[in-house]
Amino acid sequence: MPEGRWWRRPVTWAAVVVAVWLIAGAPLGRFQGELSDVQVNDQATFLPATAEATRVAELADRFGPQDVIPAVVVYERAGGLTEPDRAQLEAAARQIEGLAGVVAVPAPPVVSEDGAAAQLVVQVEETDATTQTVAALRQLVRAGAPPGLDVHVTGPAGFAADLSDAFGNIDGLLLVVTAAAVAVILTVVYRSPLLPVVVLIGAGLALGTASAVVYALASAELIVLNGQSQGIMLILVFGAATDYALLLVARFREELRRGPDRFAAMWVAWRRSVGPILASGLTVILGLLCLLLSDLNSNRSLGPVAAAGIAAALLVMLTYLPAMLSLLGRSGFWPFRPRPLPAGEGSADPPGGWWQRLAGLVGRRARTVWVVTLLALASLAAFAPQLSADGVPDSELFIGGAESTSGQQALARHFPAGATAPTQVVADADRVSEVVAVARDVDGVATAEPAGQAGDLALVQVVLTAPADSDAALETVRRLRSAVHRVPEADALVGGSTAVDLDTREAARRDLLVIVPAVLVVVLLVIALLLRALVAPVLILGSVVLSFAATLGLAAVAFHQLFGFPGVDPSLPLFGFVFLVALGVDYSIFLMTRVREEAGRRGTRAGVLTGLAVTGGVITSAGVVLATTFAALAVLPLLFLVQIAFIVAVGVLVDTMVVRSLLVPALCVEIGRRVWWPSRIH
């Protein structure tokens, strides 16, 4: 590298890039803590965008204040409520009316028929302070409660408060656990105290940048951010940033062994890494943006939020990281600094060790390796249909339980099963009597009563005989819709929590049919352009899809037989597919770009084996890091996040250890140079 004037020297530009990121990028980290200010975790952020239940929720606002959400206070005593208990109920009802954030207590406490429980409905303002209002309500109703009287606050407001508390850990616990896990793995991989710090600083800069972008978009109401999307974005940023860093650092170390000039080494490493890194990032970004095709609001919001995180990781790791590594040179690898090899001992020869031996096995027994691997994955995939994604009861949403779920269970023990979450019917006011009569005749309906009128619309409250979150209630809502839709000129629509569950399941099935093909096409096009081939991309994509099916099979056995989970969220298969196909294909991209490079010099067979040997360690490390970061989601006490953490973590390990290490290279050896068709590589 020519020295020239000081402003032309590589060291100057590297220092400028690092300084710009540290000075301008570091302050962006504050936006990670401020994202909770623009989060929206109410039910609307998870509703199907165009479903019947969503339209009912919008119309129902006409029948009362739009910013009110009910909380239900539940009192329960095993031996029956005593006189002191009832006196406490009456006193608490009067005190609650003066609580900040409480709009009204519309009726006195209602005692159950068995006399062992009572419920009190409290109308709460639905604002940013709802969680604080519910916390104050819980404290008030417990104060002075006679010994032995169990008190819970549940209902929509209680669930919203517990959900907000669970997502509140994203700012602290999830970040600490993720960073600590990545730091440990990087220290083991690099055997250096400095490189993990450099990479983690880069991941932090990427997270701050992504948070600033998402904060701006959410503040401008261009996207909707919820706690679930924020948590997944954090995981993706750390996982992707670390993966890109591992690839670049490994190539930099390799080039440092070729010559003494650190800047020349970084230029070669960057030039040869930027293609696969960009292809990897673009694949994930485009795959995530396919979620914009979803009919579920929660899925649609996740797409741009997570894509912003991946874009930030790309930007930081292709600018800050190479500049910092250039400045550090060999010192960054202390105490195991890479030394230049003597002249004539070019480092193009693959290293020895475990990966070289595995490459030798693949070369000698290619057909046996891919047949056995294929059969093993197919055997696991056979269990995939057993993963029934029919939803999770509200009472089981929180791992380890929550006050809102225990309160819901108490209500179900003493009151009509559907009374805690009545179904709503909105219809033309002139036809409301006919709608009520038809609704009462539907099998599974306990009561149907008019509940208000607003202009030309009437609201009917329908109580089901089955619990609102049960399969029986879903079937009742189907029958109810069919019945009221037939009332002439009533324009009746059925909503409420059970209808939301039904529409969510149907939207999730529709999303699978629409988004899965879109993701497959996007990924195939990106890989085809990168490798300038058609056979290899089809092979890679097919192997990753098989890996996804095998992971679903493992999840089915684990969720139903090992963990005993009460159900699976309808969106889980779609989320798992998008993440595993978009992220899992990365490792095959990293492998095959190096294989293509080596095949141009050595031929396809030798190129495959060399590529497997030289990339095995770094790609495996990247897979372990990504799996670990997703596993960190399990620290949040939400069943859906625990399930997605399991599926993605296990799926990434299957992709890394089996698909990329055995199946893909063995098939490439078997197919030979035809794998590059229509390109010509010997």
C-alpha positions as CSV (number, residue, x, y, z in Angstrom):
1,M,0.0,0.0,0.0
2,P,1.4,3.4,-1.0
3,E,1.8,5.8,1.9
4,G,1.3,9.2,0.2
5,R,0.0,12.1,2.1
6,W,-1.4,11.5,5.5
7,W,-5.0,11.8,4.4
8,R,-4.5,9.1,1.8
9,R,-3.1,6.6,4.2
10,P,-5.2,3.6,5.0
11,V,-4.6,4.1,8.7
12,T,-6.1,7.5,8.6
13,W,-9.3,6.4,6.9
14,A,-9.6,3.4,9.2
15,A,-9.3,5.7,12.2
16,V,-11.9,8.2,10.8
17,V,-14.4,5.4,10.3
18,V,-14.0,4.1,13.8
19,A,-14.2,7.6,15.3
20,V,-17.3,8.4,13.3
21,W,-19.0,5.3,14.6
22,L,-18.0,5.7,18.2
23,I,-18.8,9.4,18.3
24,A,-22.0,9.5,16.2
25,G,-23.2,5.9,16.7
26,A,-22.7,5.3,20.4
27,P,-25.3,7.9,21.5
28,L,-27.9,6.0,19.4
29,G,-27.8,3.3,22.0
30,R,-30.2,5.4,24.2
31,F,-33.0,4.6,21.7
32,Q,-33.0,1.0,22.8
33,G,-34.2,2.0,26.2
34,E,-36.7,4.4,24.7
35,L,-38.4,1.9,22.4
36,S,-40.8,1.0,25.2
37,D,-42.2,4.5,24.9
38,V,-43.4,3.8,21.4
39,Q,-44.5,0.2,22.0
40,V,-48.2,-0.7,21.5
41,N,-49.0,-4.0,23.1
42,D,-52.8,-3.9,23.1
43,Q,-54.9,-6.5,21.3
44,A,-55.2,-4.4,18.1
45,T,-51.5,-4.9,17.4
46,F,-52.1,-8.7,17.1
47,L,-55.5,-8.7,15.4
48,P,-55.9,-9.9,11.8
49,A,-55.8,-6.8,9.7
50,T,-59.0,-7.4,7.6
51,A,-60.9,-10.0,9.6
52,E,-64.5,-9.8,10.8
53,A,-63.4,-9.6,14.5
54,T,-61.3,-6.5,13.7
55,R,-64.2,-4.7,12.1
56,V,-66.3,-5.5,15.1
57,A,-63.6,-4.1,17.4
58,E,-63.6,-0.9,15.4
59,L,-67.4,-0.6,15.3
60,A,-67.8,-1.4,19.0
61,D,-66.0,1.8,19.9
62,R,-69.2,3.6,19.0
63,F,-71.0,2.1,22.0
64,G,-68.7,3.5,24.7
65,P,-65.5,5.4,25.3
66,Q,-62.8,4.4,22.9
67,D,-60.1,4.6,25.6
68,V,-61.6,2.3,28.2
69,I,-60.5,-1.2,29.0
70,P,-62.1,-3.5,31.6
71,A,-60.3,-5.0,34.6
72,V,-62.0,-7.7,36.6
73,V,-61.4,-8.1,40.3
74,V,-62.0,-11.6,41.5
75,Y,-62.5,-12.6,45.1
76,E,-62.4,-16.3,46.0
77,R,-62.6,-18.3,49.3
78,A,-62.6,-22.1,49.2
79,G,-65.1,-22.5,52.0
80,G,-67.4,-19.7,50.7
81,L,-67.3,-15.9,51.2
82,T,-67.8,-14.7,54.7
83,E,-69.6,-11.6,55.9
84,P,-66.3,-9.8,56.5
85,D,-65.3,-10.8,52.9
86,R,-68.5,-9.2,51.5
87,A,-68.0,-6.1,53.6
88,Q,-64.5,-5.8,52.3
89,L,-65.8,-6.2,48.7
90,E,-68.2,-3.3,49.2
91,A,-65.6,-1.1,50.8
92,A,-63.1,-1.8,48.0
93,A,-65.6,-1.0,45.3
94,R,-66.1,2.5,46.8
95,Q,-62.4,3.1,47.2
96,I,-61.6,2.0,43.6
97,E,-63.8,4.7,42.1
98,G,-61.4,7.3,43.4
99,L,-58.3,5.6,42.1
100,A,-56.3,7.5,39.4
101,G,-56.9,6.0,36.0
102,V,-60.2,4.4,36.9
103,V,-63.2,5.6,34.8
104,A,-66.0,3.9,36.6
105,V,-67.2,0.9,38.5
106,P,-70.5,0.3,36.6
107,A,-72.1,-2.3,38.9
108,P,-71.7,-3.7,42.5
109,P,-69.8,-7.0,43.0
110,V,-71.6,-10.1,41.6
111,V,-71.4,-13.2,43.8
112,S,-71.3,-16.6,42.2
113,E,-74.1,-19.1,42.6
114,D,-71.9,-21.3,44.8
115,G,-71.2,-18.3,47.1
116,A,-67.4,-19.0,46.9
117,A,-66.4,-16.1,44.6
118,A,-67.4,-12.7,43.5
119,Q,-66.3,-10.5,40.6
120,L,-66.2,-6.7,40.2
121,V,-65.8,-5.1,36.8
122,V,-63.7,-1.9,36.8
123,Q,-63.4,0.4,33.7
124,V,-59.8,1.6,33.4
125,E,-58.4,4.2,31.0
126,E,-56.5,2.6,28.2
127,T,-53.4,4.8,28.1
128,D,-49.6,4.5,28.6
129,A,-50.4,4.4,32.3
130,T,-52.7,1.4,32.2
131,T,-50.0,-0.8,33.7
132,Q,-49.5,1.6,36.6
133,T,-53.3,1.8,37.1
134,V,-53.6,-2.0,37.3
135,A,-50.7,-2.2,39.7
136,A,-52.4,0.4,42.0
137,L,-55.7,-1.5,41.7
138,R,-54.0,-4.7,42.7
139,Q,-52.4,-3.1,45.7
140,L,-55.7,-1.5,46.8
141,V,-57.9,-4.6,46.6
142,R,-55.3,-6.7,48.6
143,A,-55.0,-4.1,51.4
144,G,-57.2,-5.1,54.2
145,A,-58.4,-8.4,52.6
146,P,-59.3,-10.9,55.4
147,P,-56.9,-13.8,55.8
148,G,-57.7,-16.7,53.5
149,L,-59.4,-14.5,50.8
150,D,-57.7,-14.8,47.5
151,V,-57.8,-11.7,45.3
152,H,-56.9,-11.4,41.7
153,V,-57.1,-8.6,39.0
154,T,-57.6,-10.1,35.5
155,G,-59.6,-9.2,32.4
156,P,-58.2,-7.4,29.4
157,A,-56.6,-4.7,31.5
158,G,-54.9,-7.4,33.7
159,F,-53.6,-9.3,30.7
160,A,-52.3,-6.1,29.2
161,A,-50.5,-5.1,32.4
162,D,-48.9,-8.6,32.7
163,L,-47.9,-8.6,29.1
164,S,-46.3,-5.2,29.4
165,D,-44.4,-6.3,32.5
166,A,-43.1,-9.3,30.6
167,F,-42.0,-7.3,27.7
168,G,-40.4,-4.7,30.0
169,N,-37.6,-7.2,30.6
170,I,-36.5,-6.8,27.0
171,D,-34.6,-3.6,27.9
172,G,-32.6,-5.3,30.6
173,L,-32.6,-9.0,31.1
174,L,-32.7,-10.1,27.5
175,L,-29.9,-7.7,26.5
176,V,-27.7,-8.8,29.4
177,V,-28.3,-12.5,28.8
178,T,-27.7,-12.2,25.0
179,A,-24.5,-10.1,25.3
180,A,-23.1,-12.4,28.0
181,A,-23.8,-15.6,26.0
182,V,-22.2,-14.1,22.8
183,A,-19.2,-12.9,24.9
184,V,-18.5,-16.3,26.3
185,I,-18.8,-18.0,22.9
186,L,-16.5,-15.5,21.2
187,T,-13.9,-15.8,23.9
188,V,-13.8,-19.5,23.4
189,V,-13.7,-19.2,19.6
190,Y,-11.1,-16.4,19.4
191,R,-9.1,-17.4,22.4
192,S,-8.5,-13.6,22.7
193,P,-9.8,-11.1,25.3
194,L,-9.8,-8.2,22.8
195,L,-11.7,-9.5,19.7
196,P,-14.9,-10.3,21.6
197,V,-15.0,-6.8,22.9
198,V,-14.5,-5.4,19.5
199,V,-17.3,-7.5,18.0
200,L,-19.7,-6.8,20.9
201,I,-19.1,-3.1,20.5
202,G,-20.1,-3.5,16.9
203,A,-23.2,-5.4,17.8
204,G,-24.1,-2.7,20.3
205,L,-23.6,0.0,17.6
206,A,-25.8,-2.0,15.2
207,L,-28.5,-2.4,17.9
208,G,-28.4,1.4,18.7
209,T,-28.7,2.2,15.0
210,A,-31.6,-0.1,14.4
211,S,-33.3,1.1,17.5
212,A,-33.0,4.7,16.3
213,V,-34.5,3.9,12.9
214,V,-37.4,1.9,14.5
215,Y,-38.0,4.6,17.0
216,A,-38.3,7.2,14.3
217,L,-40.6,5.0,12.2
218,A,-42.8,4.1,15.1
219,S,-43.0,7.7,16.3
220,A,-44.1,8.7,12.9
221,E,-46.7,5.9,13.0
222,L,-45.3,4.4,9.8
223,I,-44.9,1.0,11.6
224,V,-46.4,-0.5,14.8
225,L,-43.9,-1.7,17.3
226,N,-44.8,-4.3,20.0
227,G,-42.6,-5.9,22.6
228,Q,-42.5,-9.2,20.7
229,S,-41.0,-7.5,17.6
230,Q,-38.5,-5.5,19.7
231,G,-37.3,-8.7,21.4
232,I,-36.8,-10.5,18.1
233,M,-35.1,-7.5,16.6
234,L,-32.5,-7.5,19.5
235,I,-31.8,-11.2,19.0
236,L,-31.5,-10.9,15.3
237,V,-29.1,-7.9,15.5
238,F,-26.7,-9.7,17.9
239,G,-26.9,-13.0,16.1
240,A,-26.5,-11.6,12.6
241,A,-23.8,-9.1,13.6
242,T,-21.8,-11.8,15.3
243,D,-22.1,-14.1,12.3
244,Y,-20.8,-11.5,9.9
245,A,-18.0,-10.7,12.2
246,L,-17.0,-14.4,12.5
247,L,-16.8,-14.7,8.7
248,L,-14.8,-11.5,8.2
249,V,-12.4,-12.1,11.1
250,A,-11.7,-15.6,10.0
251,R,-10.9,-14.4,6.4
252,F,-8.7,-11.6,7.9
253,R,-6.8,-14.1,10.0
254,E,-6.2,-16.2,6.9
255,E,-5.0,-13.3,4.8
256,L,-2.7,-12.1,7.6
257,R,-0.9,-15.5,7.2
258,R,-0.3,-14.7,3.6
259,G,1.6,-11.5,4.0
260,P,2.7,-8.9,6.6
261,D,0.6,-5.9,5.5
262,R,-2.5,-5.7,7.7
263,F,-4.3,-3.2,5.4
264,A,-3.7,-5.3,2.3
265,A,-4.9,-8.3,4.2
266,M,-8.1,-6.6,5.3
267,W,-8.7,-5.3,1.8
268,V,-8.5,-8.9,0.4
269,A,-10.5,-10.3,3.3
270,W,-13.2,-7.6,2.9
271,R,-13.4,-8.0,-0.9
272,R,-13.8,-11.8,-0.6
273,S,-16.3,-11.6,2.3
274,V,-18.5,-8.8,1.2
275,G,-20.3,-10.9,-1.4
276,P,-21.5,-13.7,0.9
277,I,-22.2,-11.3,3.8
278,L,-24.3,-9.0,1.6
279,A,-26.1,-12.0,0.0
280,S,-26.8,-13.4,3.5
281,G,-28.1,-10.1,4.8
282,L,-30.2,-9.4,1.7
283,T,-31.7,-12.9,1.9
284,V,-32.8,-12.3,5.5
285,I,-34.0,-8.8,4.8
286,L,-36.1,-9.8,1.8
287,G,-37.4,-12.9,3.6
288,L,-38.5,-10.8,6.6
289,L,-40.1,-8.2,4.4
290,C,-42.3,-11.0,2.9
291,L,-44.1,-10.8,6.3
292,L,-45.7,-7.5,5.0
293,L,-47.9,-9.9,3.0
294,S,-49.4,-11.2,6.2
295,D,-52.9,-10.6,7.2
296,L,-51.9,-10.5,10.9
297,N,-50.9,-7.1,12.3
298,S,-48.3,-8.6,14.5
299,N,-46.6,-10.4,11.6
300,R,-46.7,-7.4,9.4
301,S,-45.1,-5.1,12.0
302,L,-42.3,-7.6,12.6
303,G,-41.1,-7.6,9.0
304,P,-39.8,-4.0,8.8
305,V,-38.6,-3.9,12.4
306,A,-36.5,-7.0,12.1
307,A,-35.3,-6.0,8.6
308,A,-34.0,-2.7,10.0
309,G,-32.0,-4.7,12.6
310,I,-30.4,-6.8,9.9
311,A,-29.6,-3.8,7.7
312,A,-27.9,-2.1,10.7
313,A,-25.9,-5.2,11.4
314,L,-24.7,-5.3,7.8
315,L,-23.8,-1.6,7.8
316,V,-21.8,-1.7,11.0
317,M,-20.0,-5.0,10.4
318,L,-18.9,-4.0,6.8
319,T,-17.6,-0.5,7.9
320,Y,-16.7,-0.3,11.6
321,L,-15.4,-3.8,12.0
322,P,-12.9,-3.9,9.1
323,A,-11.7,-0.4,10.1
324,M,-11.1,-1.5,13.7
325,L,-9.5,-4.8,12.7
326,S,-7.2,-2.9,10.3
327,L,-6.0,-0.6,13.1
328,L,-5.4,-3.5,15.5
329,G,-3.8,-5.9,13.0
330,R,-2.2,-8.9,14.5
331,S,-2.5,-7.4,18.0
332,G,-6.2,-7.9,18.0
333,F,-5.6,-11.7,18.1
334,W,-3.3,-11.6,21.1
335,P,-2.1,-13.8,22.6
336,F,-2.4,-16.1,19.5
337,R,-1.3,-13.7,16.8
338,P,-1.3,-15.1,13.3
339,R,2.2,-15.2,11.8
340,P,3.0,-14.9,8.1
341,L,3.9,-18.2,6.5
342,P,7.3,-18.6,4.9
343,A,7.5,-18.0,1.2
344,G,6.3,-20.9,-0.8
345,E,3.9,-22.1,1.9
346,G,0.7,-20.4,0.8
347,S,-2.2,-20.8,3.1
348,A,-4.4,-21.9,0.3
349,D,-3.9,-25.5,1.5
350,P,-6.7,-26.5,3.8
351,P,-5.9,-26.9,7.5
352,G,-5.6,-30.2,9.2
353,G,-7.7,-31.2,12.2
354,W,-11.3,-32.4,12.6
355,W,-12.8,-30.5,9.7
356,Q,-10.1,-31.8,7.3
357,R,-10.9,-35.4,8.4
358,L,-14.7,-34.8,7.9
359,A,-14.0,-33.4,4.4
360,G,-12.1,-36.6,3.7
361,L,-15.0,-38.7,4.9
362,V,-17.4,-36.8,2.7
363,G,-15.0,-37.2,-0.3
364,R,-14.6,-41.0,0.2
365,R,-18.3,-41.8,1.1
366,A,-20.3,-39.0,-0.5
367,R,-23.3,-41.2,-1.5
368,T,-23.5,-42.9,1.9
369,V,-23.3,-39.6,3.7
370,W,-26.0,-37.8,1.8
371,V,-28.4,-40.9,1.7
372,V,-28.0,-41.5,5.5
373,T,-28.4,-37.8,6.3
374,L,-31.4,-37.4,4.0
375,L,-33.1,-40.4,5.6
376,A,-32.5,-39.1,9.1
377,L,-33.9,-35.7,8.3
378,A,-36.9,-37.2,6.5
379,S,-37.6,-39.4,9.5
380,L,-37.7,-36.4,11.8
381,A,-39.8,-34.5,9.3
382,A,-42.4,-37.3,9.5
383,F,-43.4,-36.1,12.9
384,A,-44.0,-32.5,11.7
385,P,-47.8,-33.0,11.1
386,Q,-48.2,-33.7,14.8
387,L,-47.3,-30.1,15.6
388,S,-50.9,-28.8,15.8
389,A,-50.7,-25.0,15.8
390,D,-54.3,-24.4,17.0
391,G,-53.6,-21.7,19.5
392,V,-52.9,-21.4,23.2
393,P,-55.6,-20.7,25.8
394,D,-55.2,-17.2,27.4
395,S,-54.7,-18.8,30.8
396,E,-51.6,-20.5,29.5
397,L,-49.9,-17.6,27.7
398,F,-47.4,-17.0,30.5
399,I,-44.8,-19.5,31.5
400,G,-45.1,-20.1,35.3
401,G,-48.4,-18.2,35.3
402,A,-49.4,-14.6,36.0
403,E,-52.0,-12.9,38.1
404,S,-54.3,-12.4,35.1
405,T,-54.2,-16.0,34.2
406,S,-54.8,-17.2,37.8
407,G,-57.7,-14.8,38.0
408,Q,-59.2,-16.1,34.8
409,Q,-59.0,-19.6,36.1
410,A,-60.7,-18.5,39.3
411,L,-63.5,-16.9,37.3
412,A,-64.0,-20.1,35.2
413,R,-64.4,-22.2,38.4
414,H,-67.3,-20.2,39.7
415,F,-69.1,-18.3,36.9
416,P,-70.5,-19.4,33.5
417,A,-67.6,-20.4,31.3
418,G,-68.1,-17.7,28.6
419,A,-69.2,-14.9,30.9
420,T,-65.7,-13.6,31.5
421,A,-65.3,-12.8,27.8
422,P,-68.6,-12.4,26.0
423,T,-68.9,-12.5,22.3
424,Q,-70.0,-9.3,20.6
425,V,-72.4,-9.0,17.7
426,V,-72.9,-5.7,15.8
427,A,-75.9,-5.4,13.6
428,D,-78.4,-3.0,12.1
429,A,-80.5,-1.5,14.9
430,D,-83.8,-2.2,13.0
431,R,-83.0,-5.9,12.9
432,V,-81.5,-6.4,16.4
433,S,-84.5,-8.3,17.7
434,E,-84.2,-10.9,14.9
435,V,-80.4,-11.2,15.5
436,V,-81.0,-11.8,19.2
437,A,-83.6,-14.4,18.6
438,V,-81.4,-16.2,16.0
439,A,-78.3,-16.0,18.3
440,R,-80.2,-17.6,21.3
441,D,-81.1,-20.6,19.2
442,V,-77.5,-21.4,18.3
443,D,-76.1,-24.5,20.0
444,G,-73.5,-23.4,22.5
445,V,-75.0,-20.0,23.3
446,A,-76.0,-19.5,26.9
447,T,-77.5,-16.0,26.6
448,A,-77.8,-13.2,24.0
449,E,-79.0,-9.7,25.1
450,P,-79.0,-6.3,23.5
451,A,-76.3,-4.1,25.1
452,G,-76.6,-0.7,23.5
453,Q,-77.4,1.3,20.4
454,A,-75.3,3.9,18.5
455,G,-77.1,5.5,15.6
456,D,-78.1,2.8,13.2
457,L,-76.0,0.1,14.9
458,A,-76.9,-2.1,17.8
459,L,-74.6,-4.2,20.0
460,V,-75.5,-7.6,21.3
461,Q,-73.6,-9.4,24.1
462,V,-73.5,-13.2,23.6
463,V,-72.4,-15.4,26.5
464,L,-71.1,-18.9,25.4
465,T,-71.5,-22.0,27.4
466,A,-67.9,-23.0,26.8
467,P,-64.8,-21.2,28.0
468,A,-63.9,-18.3,25.6
469,D,-60.5,-19.8,24.7
470,S,-61.7,-23.4,24.1
471,D,-62.1,-25.3,20.8
472,A,-65.8,-25.7,21.6
473,A,-66.2,-21.9,21.8
474,L,-64.6,-21.5,18.4
475,E,-67.1,-23.9,16.9
476,T,-69.9,-22.0,18.6
477,V,-68.7,-18.7,17.0
478,R,-68.6,-20.4,13.6
479,R,-72.2,-21.5,14.1
480,L,-73.2,-18.1,15.4
481,R,-71.7,-16.3,12.4
482,S,-73.4,-18.6,10.0
483,A,-76.7,-18.0,11.7
484,V,-76.6,-14.2,12.1
485,H,-75.2,-13.7,8.6
486,R,-78.4,-15.2,7.3
487,V,-80.6,-12.6,8.9
488,P,-81.9,-10.4,6.0
489,E,-80.5,-6.8,5.9
490,A,-79.0,-7.1,9.4
491,D,-75.4,-6.9,8.2
492,A,-74.4,-8.7,11.4
493,L,-70.8,-9.2,12.3
494,V,-69.4,-11.3,15.2
495,G,-66.4,-10.3,17.2
496,G,-64.9,-10.6,20.7
497,S,-62.0,-12.6,22.0
498,T,-63.1,-16.0,20.8
499,A,-63.8,-14.5,17.3
500,V,-60.3,-13.0,17.3
501,D,-58.8,-16.4,18.1
502,L,-60.8,-17.9,15.3
503,D,-59.8,-15.2,12.8
504,T,-56.2,-15.4,13.9
505,R,-56.0,-19.1,13.2
506,E,-57.6,-18.7,9.8
507,A,-55.3,-15.8,8.9
508,A,-52.2,-17.8,10.0
509,R,-53.2,-20.6,7.6
510,R,-53.7,-18.1,4.8
511,D,-50.3,-16.5,5.6
512,L,-48.6,-19.9,5.2
513,L,-50.0,-20.3,1.8
514,V,-49.0,-16.8,0.7
515,I,-45.7,-16.0,2.4
516,V,-44.0,-19.4,2.2
517,P,-43.9,-19.4,-1.6
518,A,-42.8,-15.7,-1.6
519,V,-39.9,-16.4,0.8
520,L,-38.8,-19.4,-1.3
521,V,-38.8,-17.4,-4.5
522,V,-36.8,-14.5,-2.9
523,V,-34.2,-16.8,-1.4
524,L,-33.8,-18.8,-4.6
525,L,-33.3,-15.7,-6.7
526,V,-30.7,-14.3,-4.3
527,I,-28.7,-17.5,-4.2
528,A,-28.9,-18.0,-8.0
529,L,-27.5,-14.5,-8.6
530,L,-24.8,-15.0,-6.0
531,L,-23.6,-18.4,-7.3
532,R,-24.5,-17.7,-11.0
533,A,-26.1,-21.2,-11.1
534,L,-29.4,-22.9,-10.8
535,V,-28.7,-26.4,-9.6
536,A,-26.8,-25.4,-6.5
537,P,-29.5,-22.9,-5.4
538,V,-32.2,-25.5,-5.8
539,L,-30.1,-28.0,-3.9
540,I,-29.4,-25.5,-1.0
541,L,-33.0,-24.4,-0.8
542,G,-34.4,-27.9,-0.8
543,S,-32.0,-29.0,1.9
544,V,-33.0,-26.0,4.1
545,V,-36.7,-26.7,3.7
546,L,-36.1,-30.3,4.6
547,S,-34.2,-29.1,7.7
548,F,-37.1,-26.9,8.6
549,A,-39.5,-29.9,8.4
550,A,-37.2,-32.0,10.5
551,T,-37.0,-29.2,13.1
552,L,-40.8,-29.1,13.2
553,G,-40.8,-32.8,13.8
554,L,-38.4,-32.4,16.7
555,A,-40.5,-29.5,18.1
556,A,-43.7,-31.6,17.9
557,V,-42.1,-34.4,20.0
558,A,-40.5,-31.9,22.4
559,F,-43.6,-29.7,22.9
560,H,-46.2,-32.4,23.3
561,Q,-44.3,-35.3,24.8
562,L,-41.3,-33.7,26.7
563,F,-42.5,-30.3,27.8
564,G,-46.2,-30.8,27.8
565,F,-47.0,-27.4,26.4
566,P,-50.8,-26.6,26.3
567,G,-50.7,-25.6,22.7
568,V,-48.8,-23.9,19.9
569,D,-49.4,-20.4,18.6
570,P,-50.9,-20.3,15.1
571,S,-48.1,-18.0,13.9
572,L,-45.3,-20.2,15.1
573,P,-44.9,-22.3,11.9
574,L,-44.7,-19.2,9.8
575,F,-42.2,-17.4,12.0
576,G,-40.2,-20.6,12.2
577,F,-40.2,-21.0,8.5
578,V,-39.1,-17.4,7.7
579,F,-36.4,-17.4,10.3
580,L,-35.0,-20.8,9.5
581,V,-35.1,-20.5,5.8
582,A,-33.7,-17.0,5.7
583,L,-31.2,-17.5,8.4
584,G,-30.4,-21.2,7.9
585,V,-29.5,-20.7,4.2
586,D,-26.8,-18.3,5.3
587,Y,-24.5,-21.1,6.3
588,S,-24.9,-22.8,3.0
589,I,-24.2,-19.4,1.3
590,F,-21.0,-19.0,3.3
591,L,-20.0,-22.5,2.4
592,M,-20.9,-22.5,-1.3
593,T,-19.3,-19.1,-2.1
594,R,-16.0,-20.4,-0.7
595,V,-16.5,-23.7,-2.6
596,R,-17.1,-21.8,-5.8
597,E,-13.9,-19.7,-5.2
598,E,-11.9,-22.9,-4.6
599,A,-13.5,-24.8,-7.4
600,G,-12.3,-22.2,-9.9
601,R,-8.7,-23.1,-8.9
602,R,-8.9,-26.8,-8.0
603,G,-12.0,-28.2,-9.6
604,T,-15.4,-28.9,-8.1
605,R,-14.6,-32.0,-6.0
606,A,-11.5,-30.6,-4.5
607,G,-13.2,-27.2,-4.1
608,V,-16.1,-28.7,-2.1
609,L,-13.7,-30.5,0.2
610,T,-11.4,-27.6,0.7
611,G,-14.3,-25.2,1.2
612,L,-15.8,-27.5,3.9
613,A,-12.4,-27.8,5.6
614,V,-11.5,-24.1,5.7
615,T,-15.0,-22.8,6.6
616,G,-16.1,-25.6,9.0
617,G,-14.9,-24.0,12.2
618,V,-16.1,-20.4,11.6
619,I,-19.5,-21.4,10.2
620,T,-20.1,-23.8,13.1
621,S,-19.2,-21.0,15.5
622,A,-21.6,-18.7,13.7
623,G,-24.4,-21.2,14.0
624,V,-23.8,-21.8,17.7
625,V,-23.8,-18.0,18.3
626,L,-27.1,-17.6,16.5
627,A,-28.7,-20.5,18.2
628,T,-27.6,-19.2,21.6
629,T,-28.9,-15.7,20.9
630,F,-32.3,-17.1,20.0
631,A,-32.3,-19.4,23.0
632,A,-32.0,-16.3,25.1
633,L,-35.6,-15.4,24.2
634,A,-36.6,-18.2,26.6
635,V,-35.7,-16.0,29.6
636,L,-38.9,-14.1,28.9
637,P,-41.9,-15.8,30.5
638,L,-44.1,-16.0,27.4
639,L,-45.0,-19.3,25.8
640,F,-44.8,-18.1,22.2
641,L,-41.2,-16.7,22.7
642,V,-40.1,-19.9,24.4
643,Q,-41.4,-21.9,21.5
644,I,-39.9,-19.8,18.8
645,A,-36.6,-19.8,20.7
646,F,-36.6,-23.6,20.7
647,I,-37.5,-24.0,17.0
648,V,-35.0,-21.4,15.7
649,A,-32.2,-22.5,18.0
650,V,-32.6,-26.2,17.2
651,G,-33.2,-25.5,13.5
652,V,-30.0,-23.4,13.2
653,L,-28.0,-26.2,14.8
654,V,-29.5,-28.8,12.4
655,D,-28.6,-26.5,9.5
656,T,-25.1,-25.9,10.7
657,M,-24.2,-29.4,11.9
658,V,-26.0,-31.6,9.5
659,V,-27.2,-29.7,6.3
660,R,-24.1,-27.5,5.7
661,S,-21.5,-30.0,7.1
662,L,-22.8,-33.2,5.5
663,L,-25.8,-33.1,3.2
664,V,-24.9,-30.2,1.0
665,P,-21.2,-31.0,0.4
666,A,-21.9,-34.7,-0.1
667,L,-24.6,-33.9,-2.7
668,C,-22.2,-31.4,-4.4
669,V,-19.5,-34.1,-4.6
670,E,-22.0,-36.6,-6.0
671,I,-23.4,-34.2,-8.6
672,G,-20.0,-32.9,-9.6
673,R,-19.5,-29.9,-11.8
674,R,-23.1,-30.0,-13.0
675,V,-24.0,-28.4,-9.7
676,W,-22.8,-25.1,-11.2
677,W,-25.1,-25.4,-14.3
678,P,-25.5,-23.3,-16.4
679,S,-22.1,-21.8,-15.4
680,R,-19.0,-23.9,-16.3
681,I,-16.6,-24.6,-13.5
682,H,-14.4,-27.7,-13.7
